[in-house]
């Protein structure tokens, strides 16, 4: 049985909202009806914010984190420890670690993990730029804060091989994080302990 809508505009809005991750058609309909109950200014503000998000947000040229400028606030902060670089899969990893309040170094966002099943290889990730950051000097430790999955471990191992000749300490988060869990869903206390108890790779 297909859904029927009294308005094609409503149906279009439901179809577009339902394309968002974790949003089904029922939830999309509920959100659409909620927007219809709001005044025009509120709906326009939402639309403008989404357009601004898509068109205005940049990637930091140093770490590839999201930013409103060419260099993100973390990389531009002179109080951060530039000798330590924490490697994460996505921007969500940066947010998760920042929420622990226990890390004062810099980051490097890979943009994912190596996953042959999904057609993602090393060249599809920001691995070469990480190698170049380390080779440029000034980095003494690289922390691998990747999800403890087969893909995360494979990615960490590959990068560690690429950095094998560099004079840099390679560490990984302690396995206080359950194997198979995504980093962004790990509670802050567990993630903080894992970060503090990181261990040398290999």
C-alpha positions in Angstrom: 0.0 0.0 0.0 1.5 3.4 -1.0 1.1 6.6 0.9 -1.3 9.2 -0.5 -0.9 12.9 0.3 -3.4 15.7 -0.2 -0.6 17.9 -1.6 2.2 17.2 -4.1 4.3 19.8 -2.3 3.9 17.9 0.9 4.8 14.6 -0.8 7.9 16.2 -2.3 9.0 17.5 1.1 8.4 14.1 2.7 10.4 12.4 -0.1 13.4 14.8 0.3 13.4 14.6 4.1 13.2 10.8 4.0 16.5 10.7 2.2 18.3 11.8 5.4 20.0 9.0 7.3 17.8 7.4 10.0 14.7 9.2 8.8 11.8 7.1 7.5 8.7 8.3 5.6 6.6 8.5 8.8 9.1 10.6 10.6 9.6 12.7 7.4 5.8 13.3 7.3 5.8 14.3 11.0 8.6 16.8 10.4 7.0 18.2 7.3 3.7 18.7 9.1 5.6 20.4 12.0 7.2 22.8 9.5 3.8 23.7 8.1 2.7 24.8 11.6 5.7 27.2 11.9 5.7 30.7 10.7 7.4 31.5 7.4 10.4 33.2 9.0 11.3 30.1 11.0 11.1 27.9 7.9 13.1 30.3 5.8 15.8 30.5 8.6 16.0 26.6 8.5 16.3 26.6 4.7 18.9 29.4 4.8 21.0 27.6 7.4 21.0 24.4 5.3 22.0 26.3 2.2 24.7 28.1 4.1 25.9 24.7 5.5 26.2 23.2 2.1 27.8 26.2 0.4 29.8 27.8 3.1 31.4 25.1 5.2 35.0 24.3 4.1 37.6 21.7 4.9 40.7 22.8 6.9 43.7 22.7 4.6 45.8 21.2 7.4 43.7 18.6 9.1 40.6 18.3 6.9 38.2 19.1 9.8 35.1 21.2 9.0 35.6 24.9 9.2 34.2 28.3 8.2 37.7 29.4 7.2 40.7 27.8 5.4 42.3 26.8 8.7 40.1 25.4 11.5 40.0 26.8 15.0 41.9 23.9 16.4 44.8 24.1 14.0 44.9 27.9 14.4 44.9 27.7 18.2 48.5 28.4 19.4 47.7 26.7 22.8 47.3 23.3 21.1 50.2 20.9 21.2 51.2 20.7 17.5 53.7 17.9 18.2 50.8 15.4 18.7 48.4 14.5 15.9 45.3 12.4 16.5 44.1 10.5 13.4 40.3 10.0 13.2 38.0 8.6 10.5 35.5 11.5 10.3 34.6 14.8 11.9 32.5 12.9 14.4 35.7 11.5 15.8 37.0 15.0 16.4 33.8 16.0 18.2 33.8 12.9 20.4 37.4 13.3 21.5 37.0 17.1 22.1 34.0 16.3 24.3 36.3 14.3 26.7 38.3 17.5 27.5 41.5 15.3 27.8 43.2 16.0 24.5 45.1 19.2 23.6 46.9 18.2 20.4 45.9 18.5 16.8 43.9 16.2 14.5 43.9 14.6 11.1 40.6 13.6 9.6 41.0 10.7 7.1 37.5 10.9 5.6 36.8 7.2 6.3 38.7 3.9 6.5 40.1 1.5 4.0 37.2 -0.8 2.9 37.7 -2.9 -0.2 34.2 -4.2 0.1 32.9 -0.6 -0.3 35.5 0.3 -3.0 37.5 2.6 -0.6 41.2 2.4 -1.0 44.1 4.3 0.5 44.0 6.8 -2.3 40.4 7.7 -1.5 41.5 8.9 2.0 43.6 11.7 3.4 46.6 9.4 4.1 49.2 11.0 1.8 48.6 14.5 3.4 49.1 12.9 6.9 52.4 11.4 5.7 53.4 14.8 4.3 52.5 16.5 7.7 54.8 14.0 9.5 57.6 14.3 7.0 57.5 18.1 7.3 58.7 17.7 10.9 57.5 18.9 14.3 55.2 15.9 14.9 56.5 13.6 17.7 53.4 11.4 18.2 50.6 10.1 16.0 47.6 8.7 17.8 45.4 6.3 15.9 41.8 6.9 17.2 40.1 4.7 14.7 37.1 2.5 15.4 38.2 -0.9 16.6 36.8 -2.8 13.6 38.6 -4.8 10.9 38.5 -1.8 8.6 39.8 0.5 11.3 42.6 -1.9 12.2 43.6 -2.3 8.5 43.7 1.4 8.0 45.9 1.9 11.1 48.2 -0.8 10.0 48.5 0.6 6.5 49.3 4.1 7.8 51.8 2.8 10.4 53.7 1.1 7.5 53.7 4.3 5.6 55.2 6.1 8.6 57.6 3.3 9.5 60.7 5.3 8.4 59.7 8.5 10.3 61.0 9.4 13.7 57.6 9.5 15.3 55.9 7.6 18.1 52.9 5.7 16.8 50.2 4.9 19.4 46.7 3.7 19.4 43.8 4.0 21.8 43.7 1.4 24.6 41.0 -1.2 23.9 38.6 0.2 26.5 36.3 0.7 23.5 34.4 -2.5 22.5 35.5 -4.2 19.4 33.0 -3.5 16.6 31.7 -0.2 18.1 31.9 3.0 16.2 33.9 5.7 17.9 31.1 8.3 17.7 28.8 6.1 19.8 31.3 5.5 22.5 30.5 7.3 25.8 32.8 10.1 26.8 34.1 8.5 30.0 35.2 5.3 28.1 36.7 7.3 25.3 38.6 9.6 27.7 40.1 6.6 29.5 41.0 4.9 26.2 42.7 8.1 25.1 44.7 8.5 28.3 45.8 4.9 28.3 46.9 4.7 24.6 49.5 2.2 23.8 52.4 2.0 21.4 51.5 0.3 18.1 53.4 -2.9 17.1 
